[in-house]
């Protein structure tokens, strides 16, 4: 059997990997493999390191990806041909030198890490508690997003959570700051709707280790309803500072135009300093500290009134004919959602989902990176209302997970 196996491998120029590898199937199941070879349309491997162990066969069509022991990956859908056995060792060495990104899976966590990860997921999926002071129609809905069971929100290195809010400026056209939505604070929830730039999502990253961790924004992203939002955009900003000595100013030099004559006021020279600032791709997180990525728009489109699902849309305009708002809106046939009314969703029937992928390394060059996937889904809707004086009709006492307010609108 062994000779036949080797002959098939040679015949199809198979890839040989001597160390233990991990085969991830399309179904999500993971299989630990030894002496893995890829030949033709199949994978051949053994379940133990014993060379006399039975050889297993698995069709390529059932395999999503192969994760090698050195941290690199084999994508069977890649167009490039697999290298021969003699070239595989050289290719593995080159890949190690160039670095790679390893997507973390639950089976890669230790028992202690899995227990802590599950504890955090259960905490963020805990019950919402609140009191209703008035059972009137709800002006808005508090949407609660919680992580799915497949998420990795914590390992030995970092923990991750998603936060939502709005961008506000203290003065007109002034610098903006991010205000996180806190449903336990009625003022915060109300101001989220009044914000010119609502519906922002950021990633909160906590370094749990005693070392500095470097987050690679180039491989860190947010995905909402299948749409990817990059957290790193390669760009630069150039700023010119001009110093005039003795009140002298040469207009021709300042404009850089050969068509304008140089008009000199005074009698001295002007010097210009140009500085260029590049977008930062790698950000450092100090030991036992937390950072938050730049907030991004998750669902907003270029056009107003973009439908995300049949019953949920991104609203931008005058709500109730008098209030200009930017927000997600739930469309009801008769606008009949009441304060305190609670709707619960499961992972399978949730209308909205949002994911984050955070890539980090212990080295500044990010030569070897780990990527943690976090998947949130819309778990709850709670009808919310507030009087003109700011008194909440629904007072939350516990609201785990991420809160995103929704307008309660009609399908007109």
C-alpha positions as CSV (number, residue, x, y, z in Angstrom):
1,X,0.0,0.0,0.0
2,X,2.9,2.3,0.9
3,X,4.5,1.8,-2.5
4,X,1.3,2.5,-4.3
5,X,0.9,5.6,-2.3
6,X,4.3,6.9,-3.1
7,X,3.9,6.0,-6.8
8,X,0.6,8.1,-7.0
9,X,2.3,11.0,-5.2
10,X,5.2,10.9,-7.7
11,X,3.0,10.5,-10.7
12,X,1.0,13.6,-9.9
13,X,3.9,15.7,-8.6
14,X,2.4,15.9,-5.1
15,X,3.3,18.3,-2.3
16,X,4.8,16.6,0.7
17,X,4.6,18.0,4.2
18,X,6.3,16.0,6.9
19,X,5.1,18.0,10.0
20,X,1.6,17.8,11.4
21,X,-0.9,19.9,9.4
22,X,-4.5,21.0,9.9
23,X,-7.1,20.3,7.2
24,X,-10.1,22.6,7.4
25,X,-13.1,21.2,5.6
26,X,-15.9,23.3,3.9
27,X,-18.2,22.2,6.7
28,X,-15.9,23.8,9.3
29,X,-14.6,20.5,10.7
30,X,-10.8,20.4,11.3
31,X,-8.7,17.3,10.8
32,X,-5.1,16.9,12.1
33,X,-3.0,15.3,9.4
34,X,0.5,13.7,9.2
35,X,2.6,13.0,6.1
36,X,0.2,15.0,4.0
37,X,0.4,14.7,0.2
38,X,-1.7,16.4,-2.4
39,X,-2.1,14.3,-5.5
40,X,-4.4,14.9,-8.4
41,X,-7.9,15.7,-7.1
42,X,-7.3,14.1,-3.6
43,X,-5.4,14.6,-0.4
44,X,-3.6,11.6,1.2
45,X,-2.6,11.6,4.8
46,X,-2.3,9.7,8.1
47,X,-4.1,10.5,11.4
48,X,-1.0,9.7,13.5
49,X,2.8,10.2,13.2
50,X,3.2,6.4,12.8
51,X,4.4,5.7,9.3
52,X,2.5,2.4,9.4
53,X,-0.8,4.1,10.1
54,X,-3.6,3.7,7.6
55,X,-3.6,6.2,4.7
56,X,-6.7,8.4,4.5
57,X,-8.1,9.9,1.3
58,X,-10.1,13.1,1.1
59,X,-11.3,14.9,-2.1
60,X,-10.0,18.4,-2.7
61,X,-13.6,19.6,-3.2
62,X,-14.3,19.0,0.5
63,X,-11.3,21.1,1.7
64,X,-11.5,24.8,2.4
65,X,-7.8,25.3,3.3
66,X,-4.7,23.6,4.7
67,X,-2.9,25.2,7.6
68,X,0.7,24.0,7.9
69,X,2.6,23.6,11.1
70,X,4.9,26.5,10.3
71,X,2.0,28.9,10.1
72,X,1.6,29.1,6.3
73,X,-1.5,28.2,4.4
74,X,-2.3,26.2,1.3
75,X,-5.3,27.4,-0.7
76,X,-6.4,24.6,-3.0
77,X,-8.4,27.1,-5.1
78,X,-5.3,29.1,-6.0
79,X,-4.5,28.9,-9.7
80,X,-0.8,28.3,-9.2
81,X,0.3,24.6,-9.5
82,X,1.6,22.8,-6.4
83,X,5.4,22.5,-6.3
84,X,7.1,19.1,-6.4
85,X,8.4,17.5,-3.3
86,X,12.0,18.8,-3.7
87,X,10.7,22.4,-4.1
88,X,8.3,22.2,-1.1
89,X,11.1,22.6,1.5
90,X,12.5,25.6,-0.2
91,X,9.1,27.2,-0.6
92,X,8.3,26.6,3.1
93,X,11.6,28.3,4.1
94,X,11.0,31.3,1.9
95,X,7.5,31.7,3.2
96,X,8.8,31.7,6.8
97,X,11.2,34.4,6.0
98,X,8.6,36.5,4.3
99,X,6.1,36.0,7.2
100,X,2.5,35.1,7.0
101,X,-1.0,35.6,8.5
102,X,-2.5,32.7,10.4
103,X,-6.3,32.7,10.9
104,X,-7.0,31.6,14.4
105,X,-9.7,28.9,15.0
106,X,-11.2,27.7,18.2
107,X,-9.3,24.4,18.1
108,X,-6.0,26.3,18.1
109,X,-6.8,27.7,21.6
110,X,-5.7,26.0,24.7
111,X,-8.3,24.7,27.2
112,X,-7.9,27.8,29.4
113,X,-8.2,30.1,26.4
114,X,-11.3,28.4,25.1
115,X,-12.9,28.6,28.6
116,X,-12.1,32.4,28.8
117,X,-13.3,32.9,25.3
118,X,-16.6,31.2,26.0
119,X,-17.1,33.1,29.2
120,X,-16.8,36.4,27.4
121,X,-19.2,35.3,24.7
122,X,-21.7,34.3,27.2
123,X,-21.3,37.5,29.1
124,X,-21.9,39.6,25.9
125,X,-25.0,37.4,25.2
126,X,-26.4,37.8,28.7
127,X,-29.9,39.1,29.3
128,X,-31.0,42.7,28.9
129,X,-32.8,44.2,31.9
130,X,-34.9,47.4,31.9
131,X,-37.9,49.1,33.4
132,X,-40.7,50.7,31.3
133,X,-42.0,54.0,32.6
134,X,-44.4,54.7,29.7
135,X,-45.8,52.1,27.3
136,X,-46.2,54.6,24.4
137,X,-45.1,54.2,20.8
138,X,-41.4,53.9,20.5
139,X,-39.6,56.6,18.6
140,X,-36.6,54.4,18.3
141,X,-35.3,50.8,18.9
142,X,-32.2,49.8,20.7
143,X,-30.5,47.0,18.7
144,X,-28.2,44.7,20.6
145,X,-25.4,43.0,18.7
146,X,-23.6,40.0,20.4
147,X,-20.8,37.7,19.3
148,X,-21.6,34.3,17.7
149,X,-20.3,31.1,19.2
150,X,-17.7,30.8,16.4
151,X,-16.0,34.0,17.4
152,X,-12.7,34.4,19.1
153,X,-13.0,37.4,21.3
154,X,-10.1,36.4,23.6
155,X,-6.9,34.4,23.6
156,X,-3.8,34.6,25.7
157,X,-2.6,37.7,23.9
158,X,-5.5,40.0,23.3
159,X,-9.3,40.5,23.8
160,X,-11.6,42.2,21.2
161,X,-15.0,43.9,21.3
162,X,-17.0,46.0,18.9
163,X,-18.3,49.4,19.9
164,X,-20.7,51.8,18.1
165,X,-21.4,55.5,18.3
166,X,-21.4,58.8,16.5
167,X,-19.0,61.5,15.5
168,X,-19.6,64.9,17.1
169,X,-17.9,68.3,16.8
170,X,-18.0,70.7,19.8
171,X,-18.1,73.7,17.4
172,X,-19.2,74.1,13.8
173,X,-16.6,72.6,11.4
174,X,-14.4,71.8,14.4
175,X,-12.5,68.6,15.2
176,X,-14.8,65.6,15.7
177,X,-14.7,63.1,18.5
178,X,-16.2,59.6,18.8
179,X,-19.1,59.2,21.3
180,X,-19.8,55.6,22.2
181,X,-23.5,54.6,22.5
182,X,-24.3,53.7,26.1
183,X,-28.0,52.6,26.4
184,X,-27.8,52.8,30.2
185,X,-27.2,56.6,29.8
186,X,-30.4,58.1,28.2
187,X,-28.4,61.2,27.0
188,X,-26.0,59.1,25.1
189,X,-28.7,57.1,23.2
190,X,-30.6,60.3,22.3
191,X,-27.5,62.1,21.0
192,X,-26.6,59.2,18.8
193,X,-29.6,60.1,16.6
194,X,-28.8,63.8,16.6
195,X,-25.2,63.1,15.4
196,X,-24.4,64.1,11.9
197,X,-22.3,61.0,11.5
198,X,-24.0,58.2,13.3
199,X,-23.7,54.4,12.8
200,X,-19.9,54.4,13.3
201,X,-18.2,51.1,14.4
202,X,-14.8,50.8,16.0
203,X,-12.8,47.9,17.3
204,X,-11.6,47.9,20.9
205,X,-8.4,45.9,21.4
206,X,-6.9,45.0,24.8
207,X,-3.4,43.8,25.2
208,X,-3.5,41.1,27.9
209,X,0.2,40.2,27.8
210,X,3.4,41.7,29.3
211,X,4.8,42.6,25.9
212,X,4.0,45.3,23.3
213,X,1.7,44.0,20.6
214,X,1.6,45.5,17.1
215,X,-1.7,45.6,15.3
216,X,-1.5,45.5,11.5
217,X,-4.3,47.7,10.1
218,X,-3.4,46.5,6.6
219,X,-4.8,43.1,7.6
220,X,-7.5,44.3,10.0
221,X,-10.9,45.0,8.6
222,X,-14.7,45.2,9.4
223,X,-17.2,43.3,7.3
224,X,-20.9,44.3,7.4
225,X,-23.4,42.2,5.4
226,X,-20.6,40.9,3.2
227,X,-19.2,44.4,2.5
228,X,-15.5,44.9,3.5
229,X,-14.4,48.2,5.1
230,X,-10.7,48.6,5.2
231,X,-9.1,50.2,8.3
232,X,-5.9,51.2,6.5
233,X,-5.9,53.3,3.4
234,X,-2.4,54.1,2.0
235,X,-2.4,57.8,1.7
236,X,-0.3,60.8,2.6
237,X,-1.0,64.4,3.7
238,X,1.3,67.3,2.7
239,X,1.4,70.5,4.7
240,X,3.3,73.6,3.7
241,X,4.5,76.2,6.2
242,X,5.8,79.5,4.8
243,X,8.0,81.8,6.9
244,X,8.4,85.4,5.7
245,X,11.4,87.3,7.0
246,X,11.2,91.2,7.1
247,X,7.7,91.3,5.7
248,X,8.9,90.2,2.3
249,X,6.5,88.2,0.1
250,X,7.1,87.1,-3.5
251,X,3.7,86.3,-5.0
252,X,5.2,84.6,-8.1
253,X,7.2,82.3,-6.0
254,X,4.3,81.5,-3.7
255,X,1.9,80.6,-6.5
256,X,4.6,78.6,-8.4
257,X,3.2,80.1,-11.6
258,X,5.5,81.3,-14.5
259,X,2.6,83.4,-15.8
260,X,2.5,85.6,-12.7
261,X,5.2,88.2,-12.2
262,X,7.0,88.2,-8.9
263,X,5.6,91.1,-6.9
264,X,7.8,91.8,-3.9
265,X,6.3,93.6,-0.8
266,X,9.0,94.8,1.5
267,X,12.4,93.6,0.6
268,X,13.2,90.2,2.1
269,X,12.8,86.5,1.2
270,X,10.2,83.8,2.0
271,X,11.0,80.2,2.8
272,X,8.6,77.3,2.6
273,X,8.9,74.0,4.5
274,X,6.9,71.0,3.2
275,X,6.2,68.1,5.5
276,X,4.5,64.8,4.5
277,X,2.6,62.6,6.9
278,X,1.8,59.1,5.8
279,X,-1.1,56.9,7.0
280,X,0.0,54.7,9.9
281,X,-0.4,51.0,9.1
282,X,1.0,49.4,12.3
283,X,-0.1,50.6,15.7
284,X,1.5,49.6,19.0
285,X,-0.5,48.5,22.0
286,X,1.3,48.7,25.3
287,X,1.1,45.8,27.8
288,X,-2.2,45.6,29.7
289,X,-3.7,48.6,27.8
290,X,-6.5,49.2,25.4
291,X,-6.7,51.0,22.1
292,X,-9.7,51.7,19.8
293,X,-9.4,51.8,16.0
294,X,-10.6,54.7,13.9
295,X,-14.5,54.5,13.7
296,X,-15.8,53.6,10.2
297,X,-19.2,53.6,8.6
298,X,-20.6,50.1,8.5
299,X,-23.8,50.4,6.4
300,X,-24.0,53.8,4.9
301,X,-24.0,53.9,1.1
302,X,-23.4,56.7,-1.4
303,X,-27.1,57.2,-1.9
304,X,-29.8,58.1,0.6
305,X,-32.3,55.5,1.7
306,X,-30.2,52.5,0.8
307,X,-32.0,49.2,1.7
308,X,-29.8,46.8,3.6
309,X,-32.5,44.2,4.0
310,X,-36.2,44.2,3.0
311,X,-37.2,45.7,6.4
312,X,-34.0,47.7,7.3
313,X,-32.6,50.6,5.5
314,X,-30.0,53.3,6.0
315,X,-31.8,56.6,6.5
316,X,-30.4,60.0,5.8
317,X,-32.7,63.0,5.7
318,X,-35.6,64.6,7.6
319,X,-37.3,62.2,10.0
320,X,-40.9,63.0,10.9
321,X,-40.6,66.0,8.5
322,X,-38.6,68.1,11.0
323,X,-35.5,66.3,12.3
324,X,-32.5,65.7,10.1
325,X,-30.9,62.4,11.0
326,X,-28.5,59.7,9.9
327,X,-29.4,56.3,11.2
328,X,-30.4,52.7,10.5
329,X,-34.2,52.5,10.3
330,X,-36.6,49.5,10.9
331,X,-39.6,49.6,8.6
332,X,-42.9,48.6,10.2
333,X,-46.2,48.5,8.4
334,X,-48.0,50.8,10.9
335,X,-45.2,52.2,13.0
336,X,-46.6,50.3,16.0
337,X,-43.5,49.3,17.9
338,X,-44.0,50.2,21.6
339,X,-41.6,51.1,24.4
340,X,-40.3,48.0,26.1
341,X,-41.4,45.7,23.3
342,X,-38.7,43.0,23.0
343,X,-37.8,41.0,19.9
344,X,-35.2,38.3,20.0
345,X,-33.2,36.8,17.1
346,X,-31.0,33.7,16.8
347,X,-27.7,33.4,14.9
348,X,-29.7,31.7,12.1
349,X,-32.5,34.2,11.6
350,X,-30.8,37.5,12.5
351,X,-31.3,40.1,9.8
352,X,-28.0,41.9,10.3
353,X,-24.4,40.7,11.0
354,X,-21.0,42.4,11.3
355,X,-17.6,40.9,11.6
356,X,-14.1,42.1,12.5
357,X,-10.7,40.5,11.7
358,X,-7.8,41.8,13.8
359,X,-4.3,40.9,12.8
360,X,-1.4,41.4,15.3
361,X,2.2,40.4,16.0
362,X,4.8,40.6,18.7
363,X,7.2,42.2,16.3
364,X,7.0,45.7,14.7
365,X,7.6,44.3,11.2
366,X,4.6,42.0,11.7
367,X,6.6,39.1,10.1
368,X,4.4,36.5,11.8
369,X,0.8,37.5,12.4
370,X,-2.2,36.0,14.0
371,X,-5.7,37.0,12.9
372,X,-8.7,36.8,15.3
373,X,-12.2,36.6,13.8
374,X,-15.1,38.1,15.7
375,X,-18.6,37.7,14.3
376,X,-21.5,39.7,15.8
377,X,-25.2,39.4,14.9
378,X,-28.3,41.4,15.7
379,X,-29.7,39.5,18.8
380,X,-32.3,41.9,20.2
381,X,-34.6,44.8,19.5
382,X,-36.1,46.8,22.4
383,X,-38.5,49.6,21.9
384,X,-37.1,52.9,23.3
385,X,-38.5,56.3,23.9
386,X,-37.6,59.6,25.4
387,X,-39.5,62.7,26.4
388,X,-38.6,66.2,25.1
389,X,-37.0,66.9,28.5
390,X,-34.7,63.9,28.2
391,X,-36.5,61.5,30.5
392,X,-36.3,57.9,29.2
393,X,-39.5,55.9,28.8
394,X,-37.3,52.7,29.0
395,X,-34.5,52.7,31.5
396,X,-31.9,50.0,31.0
397,X,-30.1,48.5,34.0
398,X,-28.0,45.9,32.1
399,X,-27.2,46.0,28.4
400,X,-24.4,43.6,27.4
401,X,-23.0,43.6,23.9
402,X,-22.9,46.4,21.4
403,X,-25.8,48.8,21.1
404,X,-26.8,50.4,17.8
405,X,-30.0,52.6,17.9
406,X,-32.5,52.2,15.1
407,X,-35.2,54.7,14.0
408,X,-38.7,53.2,14.1
409,X,-40.2,54.1,10.8
410,X,-42.9,53.1,8.4
411,X,-42.7,51.3,5.0
412,X,-43.9,54.4,3.1
